Amino acid sequence: MFRRTKESDESTRTGLSVIQGGQVHLRTLILLRWVAAAGQTATVLLVFFGLGFELPLIPCFGAIFGLVSSNLVLASRGRGRRRLTEREVFLLLGFDVLQLSVLLFLTGGLANPFVILIIAPAMVSATILSRGATIGLIVLAVVCISLLGQHHLPLPWSGSPIELQPTYRLAIWTALAVAVVFIATYVWSVSEEARRMWEALAATQTSLAREQRVSALGGLAAAAAHELGSPLATITVVANELSKEIPANSPIAEDVQLLLSQSERCRHIITGLAQAPEASASGPFERLPFSALVETARASHGSGTIDVSVNIQENAIGEEPYLPYGPEMVHGLGNLIQNAIQFAHSKVWLDLNWDKETVWLVVRDDGPGFRASVLAMIGEPYISTRSATGENLGLGIFIAQTLLKRTGANLSFSNQNGGKVEISWTRAILFQDSMDGEKK
């Protein structure tokens, strides 16, 4: 059977812990700000004592002291807290932009080579915060850059201070403004895509875990049915003997009849559990005939208004293959069938075919089909692939594709008088999966 690996579970948990709720570890932010304070202190000391450049030492250290003080307050008030909210992170990054702007104002403004560092808080915001917070920090950074272009103390230098031409200052301002907007936007887009992918993978893992729990419960039910059969038979025999020996007018005759009826009811329940093919994902139902597997996947997605037909193609070669029965297979196929039913007008076809090398399942519907603009992106999370009313997060196909690819399937999407999804497996992959399951 196909199983989730501990590595995939751990990677999903790790990724989600980074992006959960737009929050950031308090320790991480404190460490970054200590690095910034140490770098600023070292630079000021090197310029003043190493290079011998005149600069307002006390005001510069005052600006650095503001950063150090805020970090100390943050560390003291944040004891016992692991994460900061988005609002708190936004305020701290905004403070860092203003603190760095003050330091740049004292040391040459846009002529200071370290002015590029003003982009850093916006980059951090683009990585962990929402779009609104990132836009706010971009605007703040551009405003500070604009003010530094007009108002600043001279750049510390030996001899005459360096005077930049207005055109060159405008070029520096333009470059910085474009850089902060473009890089922050690019980083935010990439980070948002990563966040959405992790969330979609988490939804996939949740769906798979749910299916695995159902399979586990089914196996437990089958075992319980097997173990309870013998004692229940004994209870039934004893109750029958008592009913023959106790007179009809006896005060306990009614209780004996109740015992008989309830034991019969238990027998029917146990028989139903033992006969359900989904009761166990191992043993005799570890592999099912192709058509039975498709019927099992379809059963939980019936629709009173949509006709769903399972058809074995006439050109199928050889005997019907047996496919592995597991949560990935059933839930993956079920999602595709559900998607077809959701968008069909009246009919869904499930066409089964096979030859000596390959097994196919084609899911077709008579609905509007897939939009041409998104056919190339089908399978990406949170992309709604069809036009329909109501909420459609676009996770169904992503989950189905992820689960089915774990079984070795190849999927292709197209339009043929409606939506069409073709799923195929090579017999070599199916056989190898079976051998792997037996070895395990």
N, C-alpha and C positions, 0 to 999 in steps of 0.2 A: 504493500500500500504506500501511497504517497504521504509523506509526513512533513510537518514544519520542522525546520532545524532550529536549534538553540541560537545559532548565530544570527539567523534572520530575525528572531524575536528580540534578541538583544540589540541589534542595529536599529530596529523600529523604535524600541523604548528609548534608546540613546538619542535618536533624531528628534523624537517628540519632546524629550526633556529640554532640548535646546530651544524649541520654538513655541513651547506651550504658553498660550495666552499672551504672546508678545512680551514676556518677562525675561529678565536676565539675572544671572547669579550676582548677588551683592559682592561677593569676594572678587569676582572677575572685574567688575567696574572699579572697585577700590584699587585693585592691583594696577589697572591701566592708568588710573589717575596718579598713583605713586610714581609710575614710570615717567609720566608727563612732567611731574614736579621735579623729579631728579634730573631729567634731560634739560629742562629750563634752567635749573640752578647751575648745572655743569656748563652750559653754554654761556650764561652771564659771567661766571667766574673766568672762563677761558678768554672771553673777549676783553674783559676788564684787566685781568692780571697777566694773562698769557700774551695777548696781542697788544696790550697797552692802549686800547681804544677808550676814549672818554665816553661814558654813558651814565645816565642817572641811576646810580647803583641802588640807593635806598628805595626810590619808587619801584624799581624793577623787582627788588626783593619783597616789597610790599604786595605787588601783584602775585608773586609766587606764594607768599604767605597766605593770601586769600584762598588759593587752591589747596594748600596744605591744611589750613584750618577747616575748610569744608569737608575735606576727606577725613579728618579726625572726628568731626561731628558725625559724619556718615557712619564711620566705623563704630563709634560709641552708641549711637541710637539704633544701629542695625544689628546689635547683638541678638543672636537667636533667630534672626530672619535669614532665610536662604535666598529669597528673590525680592526684586523690586518691581512695583507695578509700572506700567507703561508711562503713566503721568510722572512718576518720580524719576524715571530714566530720562524722560524728555526734559524735565527741569534741570537735571544735573548736566546733561549735554549742552543745554542752552547756556548754563552758567560757564561751562568750559569754553564755549565760543566767545563769550564776553570777556572772560579772564585772559584768554590768549590775545584778543583784540587790544586790550589795555596794554599788554606787554609789547605788542607790535607797535602800538602808538608811541610808546616810549623809545623804541629802537628803530625808527625809520619808516614805519608804515609799509607800503607796497614795495619799497626798495629793499626791505629786509628779505633775504633769501628764504627765511623760515616762514614766510607768509603762507606758503603752500600747506602748512599744517592746519590752517583754519578749515580745511576740507575734512579733516579727520572726524570730528563729531558727526558731521552729516553722513559720513560713510558708516559709522557705527549705528546710527539711527536707521539707515537704509537696510542694514543687516538684520536688526531685531525688532524694529518698531513698525507701526502701521504707516500707511501712505500719508495720512494727515499729519502725523508727528514728523515724518521725514520732510514733507513740504514746508512745515513750520521752521525746521532747522535750516533748510536750504535758504528760505527767505531771510532768516536772521543772519546767516553767513554772508549772503549777498549784500545786505544792508551794512554790515560791519566792513566788508571789503570796500564798499563805496565811500564810507566815512573815512577809512584809512587812506584812501586815495587823495582826499582833500585836507585832512587834518592829521598831522603826526609831527613828532620831533625829528630832528635831523638824524640820518643814519650814522652811527658811530664809525669814525674813519680817521686815519692819520692824515694830517694836513687839512686841506680845504674839504668841507662836506661835499658829498656827491649830490649833484642836482640832476634829476631825471627830467628829460623834456616832456611836456604835456602829452605829446603823441605817444611816447613810450609808456608813460603811466597809464594812459587809456588802454594801450595794448595789454599791459599786465592785468589791469582790472578786467578786461574782456576775457582774457585767458582764464583767470581764476573763476570768474562768474560762470563761464561756459563749462569749465572743469567740474565745479561743484554741482551744477545742475545735471550735466550729462552723466558723470560717474555715479552720483547718488541715484539717479533714475535707473541706470543700468544695473547697479548692485541691488537695488530694491526689487527690480523685475526678476533677476535671477534668484534672489532669496525667496521671493514670493512663490516662484515656481517650485523651489525646493520644499517650502512649507506645504504647498498644496499636494505635492507628491507624497510627502511623509504622512499627511492626513489621509490621503487616499489609500496608502499602503496600510495604515492603521485600520481603516474601515475594512479592507480586504482581510487582514488578520482577524478582526473581530468576527466577520462573517464566517471565516473558516473555523475559528474556535467554536462558534455556535453550532456549526454542522458537526464538528467533532464531538461536542458534548452530547448532541442528539444521538450520534452513532454509539457513543459510550453508554448512554442510557438504554438504547435499544439492545446492546449486548447484555447489559445487566438484566433487562427484562426477559431476554431469552434464557439466561442462566437461571433466573428466578422461576420461570415457567417450568424448566426442566427439573429443578430441585423440589418444587412444590407439588409436582405431579403425584409422586408416591404417597406422601402423607395425606393429600387430599383424597386419593383413591381409598385409602384406609378409612378415613372419616366417612366417606360415602357408604362403604360396605357396612360399617358399624351402625350408621344411621338407618340403613335399610333393614338390618337385623332387628334393631329396636322397634321400628315401625311394625314389623310382623308380630313381635312378641307382646307389645303393649296394646291393651284393649282400646277400641275406638272411643269409649267413654272415659278413658283415663285422663286425669288433669294435665298430664305431661304429653298427651298425644299431639296436641297442637304445637308444642315446642319441638317435638321430633320432626313433624312435617316442615316446620320452619327451617330446621337444621338441614333437611334434605333439599329444600328449595335453594337455600343459600349455597350449599356445596355444589349444586348443579350450576348455579350462577358463576361460582368461582371456576368451575371446569370450563365454561364457555370463555371466560376472560383469559384463562391460561392458554386455551387452544388458539385464541386469536393472536396472542402475543407470540406463540411459537410459530404460527403460519406467516407472520408479517415478514416479507423479504428484507425490509429495512431494519429488522431487529438486530442484526449483527453485521458489522463491516468486515468480518473475517469468517473463517470456516467455510461452510458451503456457499455463502453469498459473497465471498471475496471477489469473485468474477461473475458477471451476469451476461446473458446474451445481449447483443447490441440493442435489439429492439426493446428488451425488458428494461435495460438501463435508461433508454430514452423515455420510455413510459414512466419510470420511476421519477425522472427529473421533471417530466411534464405534469405529473399528478398533482403537485402542490401549487400549480399555477393555472388551474382551470378557469374558464370564463364562461358564464352562461350565454353571452351574446356572440362569442367568437368560436368558430368551428376549428378545432385543432386536429389534424389528421397525421398519423404516422404511416409512412409508405415505404416499403422495401422495393427498390428499383428492380425491374425485370432483368437488367443486364448485370446484376450482382453475380460474381464468380465464386463458386465454392460454397462451403457451409457457412452459416452465420457465425461471425467471430464472437468471442467472449472478451469483454472489456473489464478492466479493473473497476470495482465498485468502491468508491470512497467519497469523502466530503468534497474534495476538489472537483472531481468529475461531476457529481450530482449537482452541486451548487453552481458550478460554472455553466453547465448546460442549462440549468434552471433559470439563471439570470438572462441568458440569451433568448430562451423561449418566452420568458416574461416580457422582455423588451419587445419581441415580435407581437405578442398578444396586446400589449399596451398601445401600439401604433397601427394595428391591423384594422381594416374596416369591417371585415366579416370572416376572414379565412386565414389560417396559418398552416403551412405545410412543413412537415419534418420528414425529409427525404433521406433514406438510409441506403448506402451503397458500399460495396467492398470488392476487392480483387485479391490476388495472391500477395500483394505487397502493401496495399493501402486500404484504410477504412475511412469513409467520408460520412459526414452528417451535414446536410444543407437545410438551414432554417430560413424559410421564405414567408413573406406576408404580403397582403394586397393593400398595404398602407401607402403613405406618401413617399416612403423611401428615405434614404440618407441624403442630407443636403450636400451638394457638390462642394461647397466651400469648406466643409469639415471632414470630407472623406479621408483626406491625407492625415488628419489628426485623430482619427478614431482610435480609441484605446487610451488616450491621454485622460487623466482625471479631471473632473469638473468641466467637461466639454459636452454640452447637450447636442446629441447627434441628429435629432429630428425635430420637426416642428410639431408641437403639441401644446395643448392647454395645460395649465397646472404647473406645479413645481417639478423640475427635472434637473437634478444635480449632475447627471452625466457620469455617475459612479458605477452604474450597473455593468456596462460593457467593460470598463476598466477592471472591475473585480472579476468578471467572467474571463477576460483575456489573461489576467494574471494567474488565476487558478488553473485554467486549462493548459497554459504553457508549462505549468509545473508537471502536467501529465504527459508532456511531449507533443502537444497538439500544435498545429499551425492554423491560424485563422486569417481569413480574407473577407473583406466587406465590399459589397457592390450593390447596384440597383438593377432589378429585373422585374418590371411591373410592380414595384414595391421594394422593400428592403430584402437583402439576401446576405446571409452569413454562411460561409463554408468552413467547416472544421474538419481537419484531416489528421490522422495518425498513421505512421508507418507501423506495420506489424512487428518489425524488428524492435521498435521502441516499446510497444505494448508487451512483447514477449520478454524483453529485458526487465521491464518493471515487475512482471510476474515473478521472474527468477529472483530478483532482488528481494521481493516480499517474502518468498519462501525461505531465502537464506536468513532473513531477519527473524 
